[in-house]
Amino acid sequence: MRVLDEATVALLGGDDPALALADVRAVIGLMRSGEAQMPAENHIDLATPLGKAYALPARVGGHFNAAGVKWTAHRPQRPDALPAALAVTLINDALTGVPRGLLASGALTAARTAAVTALALQYAAPRPVQRVLLLGAGLHARAHLRMLQHLFPAITQIGMWNRTPEKVAGCSAITPEPDLAAALARPYDTVITCTSAAQPIVDTCAVQPGRLIVQVGYHEVSFAAIKASSQVVVDAWGDFAERSAKSLFQMYRAGEFAAQDVAATLETLVIDGWRPAADDSVYFSSFGLNVFDIALAARVLAAAEQQQLGTLHPLFNGVADDH
């Protein structure tokens, strides 16, 4: 089995916004044709306080031809300098079931998340995206900044707010926003939340006609703000609504949102052509679909196989087992 570390994944385009966007578009088509499978996630509690580990299996057909699972450990409290979320993805051949590779997938996760946001900006924004407010300065925020700079050349301003202001100072080509309330009151046509906030930081004052709010983190947007939005869009609606910590799904389980009130999904945006009106206020909830993770990992792994990169480890001796 081929093992790819973070540096090799990056070398092979694992964090490339355009490649990630092409993968996500292709998988949306496979989802519509029934060539992608994504069961509900499973998770366990870690021994560390508040820690959880998630198993996210999926299969994608087409040229990806991959089945796999992403394993992510969320470690709010940790005794080391490693990231709070550690992710690896195992890829098997979808036909034979033979393991092909194990990849460090933090950058892959950030890239596919930013690619989904790119689709939201292209299709779910009420008005052309010109001024974007980015909340957060961590891995996902940096991936979104890279995506915005590479895929949206018409953007005239990117504002950035973070609860630790010094992290914003290290980002280039952005407008630092030291005060969140003041930033949300400015005429940004898009707000993207990429924080680890455990309680909402975006309330009804952020909801404006013509504005798109994209929630990437867990519980950053209040129920009241979601209610105040004229259109609610999701990447997909599935069994994860029964357990996810995302704001919209918490709201659903609290009986304050109905599944039929979802205006559009990625499939209806990309394939069916759903669009909001220019004066709509749109809330987009990005859950994060594991079919995308498997597709991106399969594309990077195929490049590694072609270029003979990574470290090969033998697993099996090839002897048949009659049992």
C-alpha positions in Angstrom: 0.0 0.0 0.0 1.2 3.5 -0.9 1.5 6.0 1.9 1.5 9.8 1.2 2.5 12.4 3.7 1.2 16.0 3.8 4.1 17.3 1.7 3.6 14.7 -1.1 -0.2 15.3 -1.1 0.5 19.0 -1.6 3.1 18.3 -4.3 0.5 16.3 -6.2 -2.1 19.1 -6.2 -4.0 18.0 -3.1 -4.6 21.7 -2.2 -5.2 23.0 -5.7 -8.5 24.9 -5.7 -9.2 24.4 -9.4 -8.5 20.6 -9.3 -10.7 20.2 -6.2 -13.6 22.1 -7.9 -13.4 19.9 -10.9 -13.5 16.8 -8.7 -16.5 18.1 -6.8 -18.4 18.9 -10.0 -17.7 15.4 -11.4 -18.9 13.7 -8.1 -22.1 15.7 -8.1 -22.9 14.2 -11.5 -22.1 10.7 -10.2 -24.4 11.3 -7.2 -27.2 12.2 -9.6 -26.6 9.0 -11.7 -26.4 6.8 -8.7 -22.7 6.1 -9.1 -21.7 7.4 -5.7 -22.6 6.0 -2.3 -22.3 7.7 1.1 -23.6 6.0 4.2 -24.1 7.9 7.4 -21.0 8.7 9.5 -20.1 6.9 12.6 -18.1 8.3 15.6 -16.7 7.3 18.9 -15.6 9.3 21.9 -11.9 9.6 22.5 -10.4 9.3 26.0 -9.4 12.9 25.9 -12.1 15.5 27.1 -14.5 16.4 24.3 -12.5 14.4 21.8 -14.3 12.4 19.0 -13.2 10.4 16.1 -15.3 10.0 12.9 -15.4 7.3 10.3 -16.7 8.6 6.9 -17.0 5.9 4.3 -17.9 6.4 0.6 -17.6 5.0 -2.9 -17.3 7.0 -6.1 -17.4 5.5 -9.6 -16.5 7.0 -12.9 -12.8 7.6 -13.5 -12.3 7.8 -9.7 -13.1 4.0 -9.2 -12.5 4.3 -5.5 -14.0 3.2 -2.2 -12.6 4.3 1.1 -13.0 5.9 4.4 -11.7 9.1 6.0 -10.8 8.8 9.7 -10.8 12.1 11.5 -9.9 12.7 15.1 -11.1 15.9 16.6 -9.0 16.9 19.6 -10.2 20.1 21.3 -7.8 19.5 24.1 -4.4 18.0 23.2 -1.0 17.5 24.7 1.0 18.1 21.5 1.6 20.7 18.7 -0.3 18.8 16.1 -3.5 20.2 14.6 -6.8 20.0 16.5 -8.2 17.8 13.7 -6.1 15.0 12.3 -7.4 13.2 9.2 -6.2 10.3 7.1 -8.0 8.7 4.2 -7.8 5.0 3.1 -8.4 4.3 -0.6 -9.3 0.9 -2.0 -10.0 -0.2 -5.5 -13.8 -0.1 -5.9 -13.9 -3.3 -8.0 -11.5 -5.6 -6.1 -11.5 -4.1 -2.6 -7.6 -4.1 -2.6 -6.2 -1.3 -0.5 -4.2 1.1 -2.7 -3.2 4.0 -0.4 -3.3 5.9 2.8 -3.1 9.7 2.6 -2.7 12.5 5.1 -5.9 14.4 4.3 -6.1 17.6 6.2 -5.3 19.7 3.1 -7.6 17.6 1.0 -10.5 18.2 3.4 -9.8 21.9 3.4 -9.6 22.0 -0.4 -12.9 20.1 -1.0 -14.6 22.3 1.5 -13.4 25.4 -0.2 -14.5 23.9 -3.6 -18.0 23.5 -2.3 -18.0 27.1 -1.1 -16.9 28.1 -4.6 -20.0 26.4 -6.1 -22.1 28.2 -3.5 -20.6 31.5 -4.6 -21.1 30.7 -8.3 -24.7 29.5 -8.1 -26.3 30.4 -4.7 -25.1 34.0 -4.3 -28.0 36.5 -5.0 -25.7 38.9 -6.6 -22.2 38.7 -8.3 -19.6 38.2 -5.6 -17.3 41.2 -5.3 -16.7 41.7 -1.5 -16.2 38.8 0.8 -15.9 38.7 4.6 -14.0 35.6 5.8 -14.4 34.7 9.5 -11.4 32.7 10.9 -7.7 32.4 10.1 -7.1 28.6 10.5 -6.6 25.8 8.0 -10.0 26.1 6.4 -10.0 29.9 6.3 -6.6 29.8 4.5 -7.9 27.3 2.0 -10.9 29.5 1.3 -8.6 32.5 0.9 -6.5 30.6 -1.6 -9.7 29.5 -3.4 -11.1 33.1 -3.6 -7.8 34.4 -4.9 -7.5 31.7 -7.6 -11.0 31.2 -8.8 -12.7 34.6 -8.3 -10.5 37.3 -10.0 -13.5 39.8 -10.0 -13.4 40.0 -6.2 -12.4 43.5 -5.2 -12.1 43.1 -1.4 -11.6 40.2 1.1 -12.0 41.1 4.7 -10.8 38.8 7.4 -11.8 38.6 11.1 -10.4 36.3 13.7 -10.8 36.2 17.5 -7.0 36.2 17.6 -6.1 39.3 15.5 -2.4 38.6 15.2 -3.2 35.5 13.0 -4.9 37.8 10.5 -1.9 40.1 10.3 0.1 37.3 8.6 -2.4 37.0 5.7 -1.7 38.9 2.5 -4.1 40.8 0.2 -6.8 41.0 2.8 -8.5 43.8 4.8 -8.1 43.1 8.6 -11.4 43.5 10.4 -10.7 43.9 14.2 -14.4 44.2 15.2 -16.9 41.4 14.1 -20.1 43.5 14.6 -18.7 46.4 12.6 -17.4 44.0 9.8 -20.8 42.3 9.5 -22.4 45.7 9.1 -20.2 46.6 6.2 -21.5 46.0 2.6 -19.9 42.6 2.1 -22.1 40.6 -0.3 -20.8 37.3 1.1 -19.9 36.1 4.6 -18.0 32.8 5.0 -17.6 31.4 8.5 -14.5 29.1 9.0 -14.2 29.2 12.8 -14.3 26.7 15.6 -16.9 28.6 17.5 -19.0 26.4 19.7 -21.7 29.1 20.0 -23.2 31.3 17.3 -21.2 34.4 16.3 -23.4 35.3 13.4 -26.9 36.6 14.3 -29.8 38.2 12.5 -27.9 41.5 12.0 -25.8 39.7 9.5 -28.8 38.7 7.3 -29.2 41.2 4.5 -31.0 41.2 1.1 -28.5 40.2 -1.6 -26.1 38.6 0.8 -24.9 35.0 1.0 -23.8 33.5 4.3 -21.8 30.3 4.0 -21.4 28.3 7.2 -18.4 26.0 7.2 -17.8 25.5 10.9 -20.0 23.7 13.4 -22.3 26.1 15.2 -21.5 29.6 14.1 -24.9 30.8 12.9 -27.9 31.3 15.2 -31.3 29.7 14.7 -32.7 33.2 14.4 -30.4 34.1 11.6 -31.3 31.0 9.7 -35.0 31.8 10.2 -34.4 35.3 9.0 -32.8 34.1 5.7 -35.3 33.9 2.8 -33.5 30.9 1.2 -31.8 28.0 2.9 -29.4 25.9 0.8 -27.4 22.8 1.8 -24.8 20.7 0.0 -27.1 17.7 0.7 -29.7 16.5 3.2 -29.3 13.0 4.6 -29.2 10.9 7.7 -26.5 13.1 9.1 -29.2 15.6 9.9 -30.1 13.4 12.8 -26.7 13.7 14.5 -24.6 16.5 13.0 -23.6 19.4 15.3 -24.1 21.9 12.4 -26.4 24.8 13.3 -29.0 23.9 10.7 -29.2 20.3 11.8 -29.4 21.2 15.5 -32.2 23.5 14.5 -34.0 20.7 12.6 -33.7 18.3 15.6 -35.1 21.1 17.9 -38.2 21.2 15.7 -37.5 24.7 14.4 -36.7 23.8 10.8 -38.3 21.3 8.4 -36.5 19.4 5.7 -38.9 20.5 3.1 -37.9 24.1 3.7 -34.5 23.5 2.0 -34.6 25.5 -1.2 -31.8 23.8 -3.0 -28.9 21.3 -2.8 -25.6 21.1 -4.7 -27.4 18.8 -7.2 -30.2 21.3 -7.9 -27.7 24.2 -8.1 -25.2 22.5 -10.5 -27.5 20.2 -12.5 -31.0 21.7 -12.3 -30.1 25.4 -12.4 -31.8 26.7 -9.3 -30.9 30.3 -8.6 -32.0 32.8 -5.9 -33.5 36.2 -6.6 -31.3 39.3 -6.4 -32.9 40.5 -3.2 -32.9 37.1 -1.4 -30.9 36.6 1.7 -29.3 33.1 1.3 -27.9 30.8 4.0 -25.8 27.9 2.8 -24.9 25.1 5.2 -21.8 23.2 4.2 -22.0 19.8 5.9 -19.0 18.3 4.1 -19.7 15.2 2.0 -17.3 12.3 2.3 -17.9 11.3 -1.4 -15.8 14.4 -2.2 -13.0 13.4 0.2 -12.7 10.0 -1.4 -12.7 11.5 -4.9 -9.9 14.0 -4.1 -7.9 11.4 -2.4 -8.3 9.0 -5.3 -7.2 11.6 -7.8 -4.0 12.4 -5.8 -3.3 8.7 -5.2 -3.6 8.0 -9.0 -1.0 10.8 -9.6 1.3 9.3 -7.0 1.0 5.9 -8.6 1.8 7.3 -12.0 4.8 9.3 -10.7 5.9 6.6 -8.3 5.8 8.9 -5.3 5.1 8.0 -1.7 6.3 5.1 0.4 5.2 1.5 -0.4 4.4 -0.9 2.4 3.6 -4.6 1.9 0.5 -5.8 3.7 -0.4 -9.2 2.4 1.6 -12.3 1.4 -0.8 -13.3 -1.4 -1.7 -16.7 0.1 -5.3 -17.6 -0.3 -7.3 -18.0 2.9 -9.9 -20.8 2.6 -11.6 -19.5 5.7 
